[in-house]
Structures are given as C-alpha cells and as structure tokens.
C-alpha cells in the first residue's frame, strides 16, 4: 500500500468534522507504528527480561 493510499484509508475512517490536528495525530501514530514494526522485523528490540533488568538498574540508582 502506498503512503497516499494509507492516508486515504485513514481519512475515510475519520468523521467529516475532524480537525487538522486529528488528521495529523492519526498519520503520525500510523508512521510510528510502521517504524516500530520495521525495527522489530530487523531484530531491533529488547526482550521483556532485558527491559525489567534495565528498569531495576535505573531504579536502584
């Protein structure tokens, strides 16, 4: 799906009286989700255990 098609789909799901901020929020949220999924597919993530260990370390400081 092209970027234009993604935006058209997002717009079709919004009410006619939505604001520009609503549109911008939906587009940015979609971009961030796609970016996160791409990072996941590249193996760029931390396991739950790694995050818990890091949180324990931060909280102990």
N, CA, C and O atoms as a GROMACS GRO file, in nm:
protein
  244
    1UNK      N    1   0.085  -0.118   0.000
    1UNK     CA    2   0.000   0.000   0.000
    1UNK      C    3   0.090   0.124   0.000
    1UNK      O    4   0.185   0.132   0.077
    2UNK      N    5   0.058   0.218  -0.086
    2UNK     CA    6   0.138   0.339  -0.094
    2UNK      C    7   0.104   0.432   0.022
    2UNK      O    8   0.001   0.416   0.088
    3UNK      N    9   0.190   0.528   0.045
    3UNK     CA   10   0.166   0.626   0.152
    3UNK      C   11   0.036   0.701   0.127
    3UNK      O   12  -0.040   0.727   0.220
    4UNK      N   13   0.011   0.735   0.003
    4UNK     CA   14  -0.112   0.806  -0.032
    4UNK      C   15  -0.235   0.720  -0.001
    4UNK      O   16  -0.335   0.770   0.050
    5UNK      N   17  -0.227   0.592  -0.030
    5UNK     CA   18  -0.338   0.501  -0.002
    5UNK      C   19  -0.361   0.487   0.149
    5UNK      O   20  -0.475   0.480   0.194
    6UNK      N   21  -0.252   0.484   0.225
    6UNK     CA   22  -0.264   0.475   0.370
    6UNK      C   23  -0.337   0.597   0.424
    6UNK      O   24  -0.428   0.584   0.506
    7UNK      N   25  -0.299   0.716   0.377
    7UNK     CA   26  -0.363   0.840   0.422
    7UNK      C   27  -0.509   0.842   0.379
    7UNK      O   28  -0.596   0.883   0.456
    8UNK      N   29  -0.537   0.800   0.258
    8UNK     CA   30  -0.676   0.797   0.211
    8UNK      C   31  -0.760   0.704   0.298
    8UNK      O   32  -0.874   0.736   0.332
    9UNK      N   33  -0.705   0.591   0.333
    9UNK     CA   34  -0.776   0.496   0.420
    9UNK      C   35  -0.801   0.557   0.558
    9UNK      O   36  -0.911   0.547   0.613
   10UNK      N   37  -0.697   0.621   0.614
   10UNK     CA   38  -0.713   0.686   0.744
   10UNK      C   39  -0.820   0.794   0.738
   10UNK      O   40  -0.904   0.804   0.828
   11UNK      N   41  -0.818   0.875   0.633
   11UNK     CA   42  -0.916   0.983   0.619
   11UNK      C   43  -1.058   0.928   0.606
   11UNK      O   44  -1.153   0.987   0.658
   12UNK      N   45  -1.072   0.818   0.536
   12UNK     CA   46  -1.206   0.762   0.516
   12UNK      C   47  -1.269   0.714   0.646
   12UNK      O   48  -1.391   0.702   0.656
   13UNK      N   49  -1.187   0.686   0.746
   13UNK     CA   50  -1.236   0.637   0.874
   13UNK      C   51  -1.265   0.749   0.975
   13UNK      O   52  -1.321   0.724   1.081
   14UNK      N   53  -1.226   0.871   0.942
   14UNK     CA   54  -1.246   0.984   1.032
   14UNK      C   55  -1.379   1.053   1.002
   14UNK      O   56  -1.426   1.051   0.888
   15UNK      N   57  -1.440   1.113   1.104
   15UNK     CA   58  -1.564   1.186   1.080
   15UNK      C   59  -1.538   1.311   0.996
   15UNK      O   60  -1.426   1.363   0.994
   16UNK      N   61  -1.640   1.358   0.928
   16UNK     CA   62  -1.625   1.475   0.841
   16UNK      C   63  -1.586   1.601   0.917
   16UNK      O   64  -1.525   1.691   0.860
   17UNK      N   65  -1.620   1.608   1.044
   17UNK     CA   66  -1.591   1.730   1.121
   17UNK      C   67  -1.461   1.719   1.202
   17UNK      O   68  -1.441   1.795   1.297
   18UNK      N   69  -1.373   1.626   1.166
   18UNK     CA   70  -1.247   1.613   1.240
   18UNK      C   71  -1.157   1.733   1.212
   18UNK      O   72  -1.170   1.800   1.109
   19UNK      N   73  -1.067   1.759   1.304
   19UNK     CA   74  -0.977   1.873   1.290
   19UNK      C   75  -0.849   1.831   1.217
   19UNK      O   76  -0.821   1.712   1.200
   20UNK      N   77  -0.772   1.930   1.176
   20UNK     CA   78  -0.642   1.902   1.116
   20UNK      C   79  -0.552   1.832   1.216
   20UNK      O   80  -0.470   1.747   1.179
   21UNK      N   81  -0.566   1.867   1.343
   21UNK     CA   82  -0.487   1.803   1.448
   21UNK      C   83  -0.522   1.655   1.460
   21UNK      O   84  -0.434   1.572   1.480
   22UNK      N   85  -0.651   1.622   1.446
   22UNK     CA   86  -0.692   1.481   1.448
   22UNK      C   87  -0.627   1.404   1.333
   22UNK      O   88  -0.578   1.293   1.352
   23UNK      N   89  -0.627   1.464   1.216
   23UNK     CA   90  -0.567   1.400   1.099
   23UNK      C   91  -0.417   1.382   1.119
   23UNK      O   92  -0.363   1.275   1.093
   24UNK      N   93  -0.352   1.486   1.166
   24UNK     CA   94  -0.208   1.481   1.189
   24UNK      C   95  -0.175   1.374   1.292
   24UNK      O   96  -0.079   1.298   1.274
   25UNK      N   97  -0.252   1.367   1.399
   25UNK     CA   98  -0.229   1.268   1.504
   25UNK      C   99  -0.238   1.126   1.447
   25UNK      O  100  -0.153   1.042   1.475
   26UNK      N  101  -0.342   1.100   1.367
   26UNK     CA  102  -0.360   0.966   1.310
   26UNK      C  103  -0.246   0.929   1.216
   26UNK      O  104  -0.198   0.816   1.218
   27UNK      N  105  -0.203   1.024   1.134
   27UNK     CA  106  -0.094   0.996   1.041
   27UNK      C  107   0.035   0.969   1.118
   27UNK      O  108   0.108   0.875   1.085
   28UNK      N  109   0.065   1.051   1.218
   28UNK     CA  110   0.188   1.033   1.295
   28UNK      C  111   0.185   0.902   1.373
   28UNK      O  112   0.286   0.832   1.382
   29UNK      N  113   0.071   0.869   1.429
   29UNK     CA  114   0.059   0.743   1.502
   29UNK      C  115   0.083   0.625   1.409
   29UNK      O  116   0.154   0.531   1.445
   30UNK      N  117   0.026   0.629   1.291
   30UNK     CA  118   0.046   0.522   1.193
   30UNK      C  119   0.193   0.511   1.154
   30UNK      O  120   0.246   0.401   1.142
   31UNK      N  121   0.259   0.626   1.134
   31UNK     CA  122   0.401   0.626   1.098
   31UNK      C  123   0.484   0.562   1.207
   31UNK      O  124   0.574   0.482   1.179
   32UNK      N  125   0.455   0.596   1.332
   32UNK     CA  126   0.531   0.541   1.444
   32UNK      C  127   0.510   0.390   1.457
   32UNK      O  128   0.604   0.316   1.487
   33UNK      N  129   0.389   0.345   1.434
   33UNK     CA  130   0.362   0.202   1.440
   33UNK      C  131   0.439   0.129   1.331
   33UNK      O  132   0.501   0.026   1.356
   34UNK      N  133   0.436   0.183   1.210
   34UNK     CA  134   0.509   0.120   1.099
   34UNK      C  135   0.659   0.120   1.125
   34UNK      O  136   0.728   0.024   1.093
   35UNK      N  137   0.708   0.228   1.183
   35UNK     CA  138   0.851   0.236   1.217
   35UNK      C  139   0.887   0.130   1.321
   35UNK      O  140   0.990   0.065   1.310
   36UNK      N  141   0.802   0.112   1.421
   36UNK     CA  142   0.826   0.011   1.524
   36UNK      C  143   0.822  -0.130   1.469
   36UNK      O  144   0.904  -0.214   1.506
   37UNK      N  145   0.727  -0.157   1.381
   37UNK     CA  146   0.719  -0.290   1.320
   37UNK      C  147   0.840  -0.319   1.233
   37UNK      O  148   0.890  -0.431   1.231
   38UNK      N  149   0.888  -0.217   1.162
   38UNK     CA  150   1.008  -0.235   1.078
   38UNK      C  151   1.129  -0.266   1.166
   38UNK      O  152   1.211  -0.352   1.132
   39UNK      N  153   1.142  -0.196   1.279
   39UNK     CA  154   1.253  -0.222   1.371
   39UNK      C  155   1.243  -0.364   1.427
   39UNK      O  156   1.343  -0.433   1.440
   40UNK      N  157   1.122  -0.405   1.460
   40UNK     CA  158   1.101  -0.541   1.509
   40UNK      C  159   1.144  -0.644   1.406
   40UNK      O  160   1.210  -0.742   1.439
   41UNK      N  161   1.106  -0.621   1.281
   41UNK     CA  162   1.144  -0.713   1.173
   41UNK      C  163   1.295  -0.717   1.150
   41UNK      O  164   1.348  -0.817   1.104
   42UNK      N  165   1.364  -0.607   1.183
   42UNK     CA  166   1.510  -0.603   1.171
   42UNK      C  167   1.579  -0.663   1.294
   42UNK      O  168   1.702  -0.672   1.299
   43UNK      N  169   1.500  -0.702   1.392
   43UNK     CA  170   1.556  -0.760   1.514
   43UNK      C  171   1.602  -0.657   1.614
   43UNK      O  172   1.677  -0.689   1.706
   44UNK      N  173   1.559  -0.534   1.597
   44UNK     CA  174   1.599  -0.424   1.685
   44UNK      C  175   1.495  -0.407   1.796
   44UNK      O  176   1.408  -0.320   1.788
   45UNK      N  177   1.507  -0.491   1.898
   45UNK     CA  178   1.414  -0.483   2.010
   45UNK      C  179   1.481  -0.538   2.135
   45UNK      O  180   1.587  -0.599   2.128
   46UNK      N  181   1.418  -0.516   2.250
   46UNK     CA  182   1.466  -0.567   2.376
   46UNK      C  183   1.361  -0.663   2.431
   46UNK      O  184   1.241  -0.639   2.418
   47UNK      N  185   1.405  -0.771   2.491
   47UNK     CA  186   1.312  -0.866   2.550
   47UNK      C  187   1.254  -0.807   2.678
   47UNK      O  188   1.306  -0.710   2.733
   48UNK      N  189   1.146  -0.867   2.723
   48UNK     CA  190   1.083  -0.823   2.848
   48UNK      C  191   1.183  -0.832   2.963
   48UNK      O  192   1.189  -0.743   3.048
   49UNK      N  193   1.260  -0.938   2.965
   49UNK     CA  194   1.359  -0.957   3.071
   49UNK      C  195   1.465  -0.848   3.068
   49UNK      O  196   1.506  -0.798   3.173
   50UNK      N  197   1.511  -0.811   2.949
   50UNK     CA  198   1.611  -0.705   2.937
   50UNK      C  199   1.557  -0.571   2.987
   50UNK      O  200   1.627  -0.497   3.055
   51UNK      N  201   1.433  -0.543   2.954
   51UNK     CA  202   1.372  -0.417   2.997
   51UNK      C  203   1.357  -0.417   3.149
   51UNK      O  204   1.386  -0.316   3.214
   52UNK      N  205   1.312  -0.527   3.206
   52UNK     CA  206   1.297  -0.536   3.352
   52UNK      C  207   1.431  -0.517   3.422
   52UNK      O  208   1.439  -0.447   3.523
   53UNK      N  209   1.536  -0.579   3.369
   53UNK     CA  210   1.669  -0.565   3.429
   53UNK      C  211   1.716  -0.419   3.422
   53UNK      O  212   1.774  -0.368   3.517
   54UNK      N  213   1.692  -0.354   3.310
   54UNK     CA  214   1.732  -0.215   3.294
   54UNK      C  215   1.653  -0.125   3.390
   54UNK      O  216   1.709  -0.033   3.449
   55UNK      N  217   1.523  -0.151   3.404
   55UNK     CA  218   1.441  -0.073   3.497
   55UNK      C  219   1.490  -0.091   3.641
   55UNK      O  220   1.498   0.006   3.716
   56UNK      N  221   1.523  -0.215   3.678
   56UNK     CA  222   1.577  -0.240   3.812
   56UNK      C  223   1.705  -0.161   3.834
   56UNK      O  224   1.726  -0.104   3.941
   57UNK      N  225   1.790  -0.158   3.732
   57UNK     CA  226   1.916  -0.083   3.740
   57UNK      C  227   1.888   0.065   3.756
   57UNK      O  228   1.950   0.130   3.841
   58UNK      N  229   1.797   0.122   3.678
   58UNK     CA  230   1.766   0.265   3.687
   58UNK      C  231   1.706   0.301   3.823
   58UNK      O  232   1.739   0.404   3.881
   59UNK      N  233   1.618   0.216   3.872
   59UNK     CA  234   1.552   0.245   3.999
   59UNK      C  235   1.647   0.234   4.117
   59UNK      O  236   1.625   0.298   4.220
   60UNK      N  237   1.752   0.154   4.103
   60UNK     CA  238   1.849   0.137   4.211
   60UNK      C  239   1.945   0.255   4.222
   60UNK      O  240   2.010   0.274   4.325
   61UNK      N  241   1.953   0.335   4.117
   61UNK     CA  242   2.046   0.449   4.116
   61UNK      C  243   1.996   0.562   4.201
   61UNK      O  244   2.063   0.666   4.211
   0.00000   0.00000   0.00000
